[in-house]
Amino acid sequence: MRRNISSDDHHHHREEQIDLALAILKKQEMEAKLSINNLQDLLDLNTSHFSSAEIELKRKLLEWANIASSMQLKMILKKYISFTSQHLQRMDTFLEQEKILSVTRTNTIMLAFIKSIDEKLEACKNPEIKDACILAGIQSICHFKISSYGTAAAFAKLIGLSEFANVFYESEVNEKHIDDELTQLASYEINTNAMTPLNLTQ
């Protein structure tokens, strides 16, 4: 004969489910805690952050390339997308060798850069000003990544990972290449065009 489940039984069962869910969350939180005991641990963590950053950036670069009105800026952004794909492949190789199989840590710095650029673009009404916003924002990202990859190359070389030191160095060189192209474009086109709306209002 089937027993009727009382409201007390149902409430008790619900409490058990909540307790189990909280226990799982607590276990996951403990497992996710950082443990940096040496330079190798720091390099591993930084590299997982690089992968997260490149994934987030690649997702946005295509969107920004579609927004840009300058054909030269579009071309540079598409080249940057290609570099970003290369960086991701290199990071995956490193993470696999280091047995870091899943990238779970979000790069909050990259997300902050992206949020800042998107907020400015939303406020921009003029296409020339939008180009200036995109270019300046991406150069800030390049400078951050140049520093990050340069530091990773130094760490890897110091702990005897010469192959990956070269990988990080190549990524640093790619970032410098994009930064140089953006600087030149800003000088002869983007910044000059962005001045036009100001001149018209004077």
KETORDREN-308681 format. One line per 8 residues: their letters; for each residue x, y, z of N, C-alpha, C, O. Coordinates in Angstrom, 3 decimals. Example, Ala and Ser with C-alpha at 12.3 -4.5 7.8 and 13.67 -1.06 7.14 Angstrom:
2
as> 13.190/-5.690/7.800/12.300/-4.500/7.800/13.200/-3.300/7.800/14.236/-3.319/8.465  12.850/-2.250/7.080/13.670/-1.060/7.140/12.900/0.030/7.870/13.409/1.138/8.039
//
This chain:
202
mrrnissd> 0.847/-1.189/0.000/0.000/0.000/0.000/0.886/1.244/0.000/1.848/1.320/0.765  0.571/2.211/-0.846/1.392/3.409/-0.992/1.200/4.339/0.194/0.077/4.652/0.587  2.338/4.778/0.762/2.277/5.670/1.921/2.175/7.111/1.449/2.909/7.533/0.556  1.271/7.854/2.047/1.151/9.268/1.728/2.318/10.035/2.333/2.676/9.833/3.494  2.903/10.913/1.537/4.029/11.713/2.009/3.494/12.958/2.688/2.809/13.771/2.066  3.807/13.103/3.954/3.321/14.256/4.704/4.120/15.492/4.337/5.182/15.394/3.723  3.610/16.650/4.714/4.309/17.906/4.445/5.628/17.960/5.200/6.593/18.564/4.731  5.672/17.314/6.397/6.912/17.293/7.176/7.987/16.481/6.459/9.154/16.871/6.418
dhhhhree> 7.566/15.324/5.884/8.510/14.493/5.139/9.052/15.250/3.928/10.247/15.207/3.635  8.160/15.936/3.241/8.559/16.696/2.050/9.538/17.803/2.431/10.526/18.037/1.735  9.254/18.477/3.536/10.118/19.562/4.000/11.494/19.023/4.384/12.517/19.637/4.082  11.507/17.855/5.059/12.774/17.252/5.469/13.599/16.852/4.246/14.814/17.049/4.210  12.919/16.286/3.245/13.607/15.883/2.017/14.195/17.097/1.303/15.300/17.039/0.765  13.448/18.187/1.306/13.913/19.417/0.671/15.154/19.954/1.388/16.091/20.427/0.745  15.154/19.877/2.717/16.307/20.337/3.491/17.543/19.490/3.179/18.656/20.010/3.092  17.337/18.185/3.012/18.457/17.304/2.672/19.044/17.668/1.310/20.261/17.653/1.128
qidlalai> 18.168/17.994/0.352/18.634/18.388/-0.974/19.459/19.670/-0.906/20.496/19.788/-1.559  18.989/20.627/-0.112/19.702/21.898/0.039/21.063/21.671/0.687/22.071/22.228/0.252  21.080/20.837/1.743/22.345/20.539/2.425/23.343/19.873/1.481/24.536/20.175/1.513  22.839/18.958/0.636/23.710/18.273/-0.316/24.271/19.261/-1.331/25.455/19.217/-1.663  23.411/20.152/-1.823/23.855/21.152/-2.797/24.907/22.071/-2.196/25.893/22.406/-2.852  24.698/22.480/-0.941/25.665/23.351/-0.268/26.993/22.633/-0.052/28.059/23.238/-0.170  26.923/21.342/0.265/28.146/20.563/0.472/28.947/20.451/-0.821/30.174/20.548/-0.813  28.237/20.244/-1.934/28.907/20.154/-3.238/29.569/21.478/-3.587/30.711/21.510/-4.046
lkkqemea> 28.840/22.580/-3.365/29.391/23.903/-3.651/30.622/24.194/-2.800/31.602/24.763/-3.280  30.559/23.792/-1.521/31.688/24.015/-0.623/32.905/23.215/-1.074/34.034/23.704/-1.027  32.661/21.970/-1.515/33.755/21.131/-2.002/34.388/21.741/-3.243/35.612/21.783/-3.370  33.535/22.220/-4.172/34.047/22.842/-5.388/34.850/24.094/-5.065/35.880/24.361/-5.685  34.368/24.860/-4.088/35.067/26.083/-3.693/36.441/25.757/-3.116/37.420/26.445/-3.404  36.511/24.704/-2.298/37.786/24.309/-1.703/38.760/23.832/-2.771/39.951/24.140/-2.722  38.236/23.068/-3.749/39.091/22.562/-4.817/39.600/23.685/-5.706/40.679/23.593/-6.292  38.794/24.764/-5.800/39.156/25.871/-6.683/40.108/26.867/-6.036/40.595/27.781/-6.702
klsinnlq> 40.381/26.699/-4.734/41.255/27.636/-4.044/42.654/27.599/-4.641/43.160/26.545/-5.026  43.258/28.765/-4.707/44.592/28.868/-5.268/45.620/28.250/-4.332/45.506/28.318/-3.108  46.612/27.655/-4.942/47.743/27.137/-4.183/48.997/27.412/-4.999/49.361/26.634/-5.881  49.654/28.528/-4.699/50.857/28.930/-5.427/52.041/28.780/-4.489/52.234/29.586/-3.579  52.830/27.740/-4.720/53.952/27.440/-3.835/55.312/27.707/-4.469/56.331/27.738/-3.779  55.324/27.899/-5.787/56.595/28.140/-6.464/56.333/28.848/-7.792/55.188/29.109/-8.160  57.416/29.151/-8.501/57.308/29.883/-9.764/56.563/29.078/-10.823/55.870/29.643/-11.669  56.709/27.759/-10.770/55.997/26.891/-11.715/54.485/27.019/-11.530/53.741/27.124/-12.505
dlldlnts> 54.037/27.008/-10.270/52.605/27.166/-9.992/52.094/28.502/-10.514/51.005/28.585/-11.082  52.892/29.545/-10.316/52.493/30.876/-10.765/52.402/30.930/-12.284/51.476/31.527/-12.833  53.363/30.308/-12.964/53.340/30.268/-14.426/52.125/29.495/-14.928/51.466/29.920/-15.877  51.827/28.361/-14.295/50.665/27.565/-14.695/49.376/28.374/-14.555/48.527/28.369/-15.446  49.244/29.065/-13.430/48.038/29.865/-13.197/47.934/30.994/-14.212/46.872/31.229/-14.787  49.049/31.692/-14.428/49.041/32.801/-15.382/48.679/32.324/-16.785/47.963/33.008/-17.516  49.179/31.145/-17.154/48.899/30.624/-18.491/47.426/30.272/-18.648/46.846/30.487/-19.712  46.817/29.730/-17.593/45.379/29.453/-17.661/44.599/30.754/-17.803/43.565/30.793/-18.469
hfssaeie> 45.094/31.818/-17.177/44.471/33.134/-17.335/44.659/33.660/-18.757/43.767/34.306/-19.306  45.834/33.381/-19.357/46.066/33.806/-20.740/45.018/33.192/-21.663/44.447/33.876/-22.512  44.775/31.901/-21.488/43.813/31.210/-22.349/42.427/31.818/-22.218/41.742/32.054/-23.213  42.025/32.067/-20.982/40.724/32.695/-20.752/40.661/34.061/-21.419/39.654/34.417/-22.031  41.750/34.828/-21.296/41.793/36.168/-21.889/41.697/36.105/-23.406/40.973/36.891/-24.018  42.427/35.170/-24.016/42.424/35.064/-25.479/41.051/34.633/-25.996/40.598/35.109/-27.037  40.398/33.739/-25.271/39.058/33.294/-25.672/38.081/34.463/-25.654/37.327/34.668/-26.605  38.100/35.230/-24.560/37.203/36.381/-24.442/37.518/37.434/-25.500/36.610/38.013/-26.097
lkrkllew> 38.806/37.679/-25.730/39.207/38.705/-26.692/38.835/38.312/-28.116/38.308/39.130/-28.870  39.106/37.070/-28.484/38.797/36.615/-29.843/37.310/36.770/-30.143/36.919/37.120/-31.257  36.495/36.504/-29.137/35.044/36.619/-29.285/34.629/38.057/-29.610/33.688/38.287/-30.371  35.348/39.022/-29.020/34.976/40.425/-29.196/35.638/41.074/-30.409/35.083/42.011/-30.982  36.808/40.594/-30.807/37.526/41.236/-31.909/36.714/41.248/-33.201/36.692/42.250/-33.917  36.054/40.142/-33.494/35.241/40.078/-34.710/34.093/41.081/-34.636/33.761/41.729/-35.628  33.495/41.203/-33.464/32.406/42.167/-33.270/32.910/43.591/-33.484/32.255/44.394/-34.149  34.076/43.902/-32.919/34.630/45.252/-33.076/35.063/45.510/-34.518/34.952/46.633/-35.008
aniassmq> 35.552/44.478/-35.195/35.939/44.635/-36.601/34.723/44.984/-37.452/34.827/45.761/-38.401  33.581/44.415/-37.115/32.349/44.724/-37.849/31.858/46.139/-37.561/31.229/46.765/-38.414  32.142/46.640/-36.363/31.725/47.996/-35.998/32.631/49.042/-36.643/32.166/50.115/-37.026  33.922/48.732/-36.763/34.895/49.699/-37.281/34.523/50.153/-38.692/34.063/49.359/-39.512  34.730/51.444/-38.959/34.453/51.980/-40.292/35.716/52.056/-41.145/35.634/52.019/-42.373  36.876/52.161/-40.513/38.150/52.217/-41.232/38.515/50.833/-41.762/38.559/49.864/-41.004  38.777/50.744/-43.070/39.146/49.465/-43.663/40.496/48.984/-43.135/40.698/47.786/-42.938  41.421/49.923/-42.907/42.728/49.546/-42.365/42.594/48.984/-40.953/43.262/48.015/-40.595
lkmilkky> 41.727/49.600/-40.156/41.504/49.104/-38.797/40.877/47.715/-38.834/41.250/46.842/-38.050  39.931/47.508/-39.738/39.321/46.187/-39.895/40.383/45.134/-40.218/40.362/44.032/-39.668  41.313/45.482/-41.115/42.355/44.540/-41.524/43.273/44.184/-40.357/43.644/43.024/-40.182  43.635/45.188/-39.561/44.502/44.929/-38.406/43.784/44.045/-37.386/44.387/43.140/-36.809  42.499/44.309/-37.167/41.738/43.506/-36.205/41.631/42.053/-36.670/41.701/41.131/-35.857  41.461/41.853/-37.970/41.387/40.484/-38.487/42.737/39.773/-38.355/42.792/38.571/-38.095  43.816/40.524/-38.538/45.148/39.945/-38.309/45.308/39.579/-36.833/45.890/38.547/-36.498  44.787/40.431/-35.964/44.869/40.179/-34.520/44.074/38.929/-34.148/44.485/38.169/-33.272
isftsqhl> 42.943/38.718/-34.807/42.160/37.502/-34.571/42.993/36.271/-34.905/42.965/35.279/-34.177  43.739/36.340/-36.015/44.604/35.228/-36.415/45.693/34.982/-35.374/45.974/33.836/-35.024  46.304/36.053/-34.882/47.325/35.924/-33.839/46.727/35.309/-32.571/47.342/34.458/-31.928  45.522/35.754/-32.228/44.857/35.248/-31.024/44.613/33.743/-31.128/44.769/33.017/-30.147  44.232/33.280/-32.310/44.034/31.839/-32.528/45.345/31.082/-32.334/45.367/30.004/-31.740  46.442/31.658/-32.843/47.759/31.036/-32.655/48.113/30.956/-31.174/48.610/29.935/-30.699  47.853/32.042/-30.453/48.168/32.069/-29.024/47.383/30.990/-28.277/47.919/30.317/-27.397  46.113/30.834/-28.635/45.274/29.832/-27.974/45.813/28.423/-28.202/45.838/27.609/-27.279
qrmdtfle> 46.241/28.139/-29.422/46.797/26.818/-29.719/48.050/26.561/-28.884/48.249/25.462/-28.367  48.888/27.587/-28.761/50.115/27.441/-27.971/49.801/27.235/-26.493/50.428/26.412/-25.825  48.824/27.989/-25.988/48.457/27.844/-24.581/47.870/26.465/-24.309/48.136/25.865/-23.267  47.069/25.963/-25.249/46.482/24.631/-25.081/47.572/23.569/-24.978/47.475/22.644/-24.172  48.610/23.710/-25.802/49.723/22.763/-25.761/50.419/22.807/-24.407/50.734/21.771/-23.823  50.652/24.014/-23.921/51.308/24.170/-22.615/50.447/23.590/-21.500/50.940/22.841/-20.657  49.157/23.936/-21.495/48.261/23.474/-20.437/48.120/21.957/-20.445/48.019/21.325/-19.394  48.116/21.380/-21.651/48.027/19.918/-21.750/49.285/19.268/-21.182/49.204/18.270/-20.466
qekilsvt> 50.443/19.834/-21.502/51.695/19.272/-20.990/51.780/19.414/-19.473/52.316/18.545/-18.785  51.247/20.515/-18.964/51.274/20.746/-17.520/50.114/20.050/-16.800/49.947/20.177/-15.587  49.307/19.302/-17.594/48.164/18.559/-17.049/47.123/19.481/-16.411/46.460/19.120/-15.439  47.000/20.679/-16.984/45.922/21.591/-16.595/44.870/21.443/-17.687/44.904/22.151/-18.693  43.939/20.521/-17.482/43.054/20.098/-18.563/41.864/21.014/-18.776/41.268/21.002/-19.853  41.507/21.800/-17.787/40.352/22.680/-17.965/40.684/24.071/-17.455/41.282/24.235/-16.392  40.289/25.060/-18.228/40.520/26.450/-17.845/39.252/26.967/-17.187/38.254/27.217/-17.864  39.287/27.128/-15.870/38.081/27.516/-15.154/38.172/28.921/-14.575/37.174/29.455/-14.091
rtntimla> 39.347/29.521/-14.618/39.525/30.818/-13.986/39.382/31.933/-15.011/40.128/31.996/-15.988  38.428/32.797/-14.779/38.164/33.902/-15.685/39.224/34.978/-15.519/39.642/35.283/-14.402  39.655/35.550/-16.635/40.608/36.653/-16.585/39.823/37.949/-16.402/39.317/38.524/-17.367  39.729/38.395/-15.166/38.905/39.565/-14.851/39.480/40.846/-15.443/38.742/41.792/-15.717  40.796/40.879/-15.642/41.413/42.074/-16.229/40.961/42.239/-17.676/40.603/43.339/-18.096  40.977/41.144/-18.440/40.527/41.220/-19.830/39.048/41.593/-19.906/38.648/42.388/-20.756  38.244/41.024/-19.024/36.822/41.363/-19.014/36.610/42.841/-18.719/35.690/43.459/-19.256  37.462/43.414/-17.863/37.359/44.842/-17.549/37.710/45.690/-18.768/37.051/46.694/-19.039
fiksidek> 38.752/45.286/-19.505/39.108/45.993/-20.742/37.941/45.955/-21.732/37.569/46.975/-22.311  37.376/44.770/-21.914/36.277/44.594/-22.867/35.068/45.433/-22.466/34.452/46.090/-23.305  34.739/45.404/-21.186/33.596/46.180/-20.698/33.810/47.672/-20.939/32.886/48.380/-21.340  35.026/48.143/-20.694/35.335/49.560/-20.893/35.165/49.968/-22.353/34.584/51.013/-22.646  35.675/49.138/-23.271/35.552/49.445/-24.699/34.091/49.441/-25.124/33.651/50.345/-25.834  33.341/48.440/-24.698/31.927/48.344/-25.081/31.117/49.527/-24.553/30.239/50.038/-25.248  31.408/49.961/-23.336/30.687/51.102/-22.763/30.955/52.369/-23.569/30.043/53.161/-23.808  32.201/52.558/-23.985/32.543/53.739/-24.783/31.891/53.678/-26.162/31.398/54.686/-26.668
leacknpe> 31.893/52.493/-26.762/31.278/52.346/-28.083/29.780/52.626/-28.028/29.212/53.210/-28.951  29.157/52.207/-26.950/27.719/52.449/-26.800/27.419/53.940/-26.705/26.370/54.403/-27.153  28.354/54.686/-26.117/28.162/56.130/-25.954/28.548/56.913/-27.205/28.154/58.070/-27.358  29.323/56.285/-28.110/29.784/56.970/-29.328/28.694/56.960/-30.398/28.069/55.930/-30.649  28.472/58.106/-31.019/27.502/58.197/-32.109/28.185/58.354/-33.464/27.615/58.007/-34.499  29.399/58.873/-33.451/30.129/59.137/-34.689/31.047/57.963/-35.034/31.784/57.500/-34.162  31.029/57.465/-36.273/31.856/56.303/-36.641/33.354/56.549/-36.490/34.098/55.631/-36.147  33.808/57.789/-36.745/35.232/58.090/-36.593/35.657/58.026/-35.128/36.756/57.573/-34.811
ikdacila> 34.775/58.485/-34.240/35.072/58.414/-32.808/35.057/56.957/-32.342/35.854/56.563/-31.490  34.148/56.165/-32.903/34.113/54.740/-32.561/35.428/54.063/-32.935/35.949/53.241/-32.182  35.957/54.416/-34.106/37.243/53.843/-34.520/38.343/54.199/-33.520/39.178/53.362/-33.175  38.330/55.453/-33.060/39.332/55.889/-32.082/39.168/55.130/-30.766/40.156/54.766/-30.127  37.913/54.893/-30.362/37.645/54.123/-29.136/38.190/52.702/-29.253/38.845/52.194/-28.343  37.905/52.076/-30.388/38.352/50.698/-30.601/39.872/50.623/-30.603/40.463/49.780/-29.928  40.501/51.514/-31.369/41.958/51.481/-31.491/42.633/51.706/-30.137/43.529/50.953/-29.753  42.203/52.739/-29.419/42.821/53.039/-28.122/42.615/51.895/-27.131/43.523/51.546/-26.377
giqsichf> 41.414/51.316/-27.139/41.121/50.220/-26.219/41.956/48.987/-26.505/42.459/48.343/-25.585  42.105/48.657/-27.783/42.877/47.470/-28.147/44.364/47.686/-27.868/45.070/46.746/-27.503  44.836/48.913/-28.037/46.236/49.171/-27.682/46.473/48.970/-26.188/47.528/48.477/-25.790  45.508/49.343/-25.364/45.632/49.095/-23.921/45.718/47.596/-23.646/46.494/47.153/-22.799  44.911/46.822/-24.373/44.950/45.367/-24.228/46.308/44.823/-24.669/46.881/43.955/-24.010  46.817/45.339/-25.788/48.131/44.897/-26.281/49.219/45.152/-25.244/50.066/44.292/-25.003  49.196/46.328/-24.633/50.223/46.663/-23.641/50.156/45.715/-22.442/51.186/45.293/-21.916  48.944/45.390/-22.022/48.757/44.436/-20.926/49.309/43.061/-21.303/49.979/42.411/-20.500
kissygta> 49.022/42.627/-22.529/49.452/41.298/-22.958/50.955/41.241/-23.236/51.586/40.207/-23.017  51.528/42.341/-23.715/52.985/42.390/-23.912/53.689/42.150/-22.580/54.630/41.362/-22.496  53.227/42.832/-21.551/53.798/42.658/-20.216/53.585/41.235/-19.703/54.499/40.626/-19.148  52.377/40.709/-19.890/52.039/39.377/-19.374/52.858/38.287/-20.052/53.421/37.421/-19.381  52.925/38.327/-21.383/53.681/37.299/-22.104/55.186/37.442/-21.872/55.908/36.447/-21.815  55.652/38.681/-21.738/57.070/38.887/-21.448/57.463/38.298/-20.105/58.516/37.675/-19.973  56.608/38.499/-19.108/56.860/37.931/-17.779/56.826/36.409/-17.818/57.662/35.748/-17.202  55.856/35.855/-18.545/55.748/34.395/-18.662/56.986/33.810/-19.335/57.472/32.752/-18.934
aafaklig> 57.495/34.496/-20.356/58.707/34.028/-21.041/59.889/33.998/-20.078/60.685/33.060/-20.089  59.995/35.034/-19.246/61.090/35.096/-18.269/60.961/33.978/-17.237/61.952/33.335/-16.890  59.733/33.742/-16.741/59.502/32.662/-15.773/59.869/31.304/-16.380/60.584/30.510/-15.770  59.362/31.054/-17.599/59.588/29.757/-18.246/61.077/29.505/-18.473/61.561/28.392/-18.263  61.792/30.525/-18.897/63.234/30.376/-19.127/63.960/30.070/-17.824/64.876/29.248/-17.794  63.548/30.733/-16.751/64.216/30.573/-15.457/64.040/29.171/-14.886/64.949/28.644/-14.245  62.869/28.557/-15.116/62.626/27.226/-14.538/62.947/26.101/-15.527/62.621/24.939/-15.285  63.589/26.461/-16.641/64.083/25.442/-17.563/63.133/25.010/-18.652/63.370/23.992/-19.302
lsefanvf> 62.058/25.756/-18.874/61.114/25.430/-19.948/61.427/26.300/-21.165/60.648/27.181/-21.531  62.573/26.040/-21.780/63.055/26.890/-22.874/62.101/26.912/-24.060/61.898/27.952/-24.685  61.514/25.747/-24.367/60.592/25.667/-25.507/59.404/26.600/-25.303/59.004/27.318/-26.220  58.846/26.585/-24.103/57.684/27.423/-23.843/58.079/28.878/-23.609/57.270/29.783/-23.811  59.312/29.102/-23.185/59.798/30.480/-23.096/59.758/31.115/-24.481/59.375/32.276/-24.628  60.159/30.344/-25.500/60.107/30.840/-26.880/58.671/31.059/-27.344/58.388/32.010/-28.073  57.770/30.179/-26.921/56.352/30.309/-27.281/55.782/31.609/-26.726/55.107/32.355/-27.436  56.060/31.871/-25.454/55.564/33.104/-24.840/56.211/34.332/-25.484/55.565/35.363/-25.672
yesevnek> 57.489/34.204/-25.816/58.187/35.322/-26.456/57.572/35.624/-27.827/57.396/36.788/-28.184  57.246/34.576/-28.593/56.624/34.777/-29.905/55.266/35.468/-29.777/54.906/36.301/-30.609  54.523/35.118/-28.737/53.240/35.780/-28.499/53.458/37.250/-28.149/52.700/38.119/-28.581  54.497/37.518/-27.364/54.835/38.907/-27.028/55.179/39.698/-28.289/54.762/40.847/-28.438  55.938/39.085/-29.192/56.315/39.742/-30.450/55.075/40.049/-31.291/54.976/41.124/-31.883  54.131/39.109/-31.342/52.885/39.335/-32.083/52.124/40.536/-31.535/51.604/41.355/-32.292  52.067/40.628/-30.209/51.365/41.752/-29.578/52.042/43.078/-29.919/51.371/44.075/-30.185  53.367/43.082/-29.910/54.107/44.302/-30.254/53.868/44.689/-31.710/53.793/45.872/-32.043
hiddeltq> 53.751/43.685/-32.570/53.497/43.938/-33.990/52.148/44.639/-34.177/52.051/45.627/-34.905  51.115/44.123/-33.517/49.788/44.743/-33.609/49.818/46.148/-33.017/49.234/47.076/-33.576  50.494/46.301/-31.895/50.594/47.610/-31.246/51.260/48.629/-32.172/50.800/49.767/-32.272  52.336/48.231/-32.845/53.039/49.132/-33.768/52.136/49.531/-34.938/52.105/50.697/-35.331  51.406/48.567/-35.490/50.519/48.876/-36.615/49.403/49.830/-36.186/49.025/50.728/-36.938  48.885/49.632/-34.987/47.830/50.516/-34.487/48.365/51.927/-34.237/47.673/52.912/-34.495  49.588/52.020/-33.738/50.199/53.336/-33.508/50.335/54.102/-34.820/50.015/55.289/-34.889  50.807/53.422/-35.854/50.950/54.065/-37.164/49.593/54.482/-37.722/49.446/55.582/-38.254
lasyeint> 48.605/53.601/-37.597/47.272/53.907/-38.111/46.654/55.086/-37.366/45.993/55.933/-37.968  46.872/55.133/-36.063/46.350/56.250/-35.268/46.950/57.568/-35.740/46.260/58.586/-35.794  48.233/57.546/-36.081/48.942/58.774/-36.451/48.479/59.334/-37.791/48.277/60.541/-37.924  48.310/58.451/-38.796/48.027/58.983/-40.134/46.551/58.918/-40.538/46.181/59.431/-41.594  45.697/58.290/-39.707/44.288/58.232/-40.111/43.304/58.413/-38.960/42.543/59.380/-38.942  43.314/57.499/-38.007/42.224/57.413/-37.030/42.093/58.672/-36.178/40.998/59.221/-36.055  43.192/59.133/-35.591/43.110/60.302/-34.710/42.764/61.571/-35.483/42.022/62.421/-34.991  43.306/61.696/-36.700/42.997/62.867/-37.531/41.520/62.899/-37.895/40.876/63.945/-37.817
namtplnl> 40.984/61.745/-38.294/39.562/61.674/-38.638/38.673/61.941/-37.428/37.595/62.522/-37.553  39.137/61.513/-36.258/38.345/61.711/-35.042/38.273/63.182/-34.649/37.381/63.579/-33.899  39.202/63.993/-35.146/39.186/65.425/-34.857/38.087/66.150/-35.620/37.665/67.227/-35.200  37.615/65.597/-36.720/36.644/66.268/-37.591/35.370/66.679/-36.871/34.937/67.819/-37.035  34.740/65.803/-36.073/33.524/66.232/-35.368/33.767/67.429/-34.455/32.889/68.278/-34.301  34.968/67.505/-33.840/35.284/68.637/-32.972/35.379/69.920/-33.780/34.885/70.966/-33.359  36.016/69.835/-34.944/36.185/71.015/-35.787/34.848/71.546/-36.289/34.670/72.756/-36.428  33.906/70.639/-36.560/32.609/71.049/-37.089/31.773/71.787/-36.054/30.899/72.579/-36.408
tq> 32.039/71.528/-34.771/31.241/72.163/-33.725/31.822/73.493/-33.282/31.197/74.218/-32.508  33.013/73.821/-33.766/33.640/75.074/-33.350/33.141/76.249/-34.179/33.567/77.383/-33.961
//
